[in-house]
């Protein structure tokens, strides 16, 4: 399960790199959207709001009461449910990243770069590992008892 989560993480990260390569090589229309319009302002506000809402929510997503309860109460399908909720969290963090990267190349406004960098920093804290899985599923105590 952890391997699948890491693979998903890596695939989404590589899609971000592809988006950057497309933009830097001129395949995406760089600066195609004119400056100073209300549409550009709307895109900027949308990118900022996606980042402001998505990153903190994604970082604390598995600690939300309804998600935590769902993961901890799942006995037979606990791993699958944990994996699904982790994928939802990754999507919550990657959507602002992709959206802001795309908007950067469309508008060439550095605000979107800063939002994308903040999203990447948030993603660093969500790298899947077995220790995190035990902690997030509330199985940390059971693992420590087994080790002793």
VENKA-V111775 format. One record per run of one state. SS is the DSSP state (H for helix, E for strand, L for the rest). FROM is the first residue (numbers start at 1). TO is the last residue. Records with the same first field share a line. If there is no record, write none. Layout:
SS = FROM-TO, FROM-TO
//
This chain:
L = 1-1, 25-37, 60-60, 64-64, 74-77, 108-109, 125-129, 137-139, 148-148
H = 2-24, 38-59, 61-63, 65-73, 78-107, 110-124, 130-136, 140-147
//
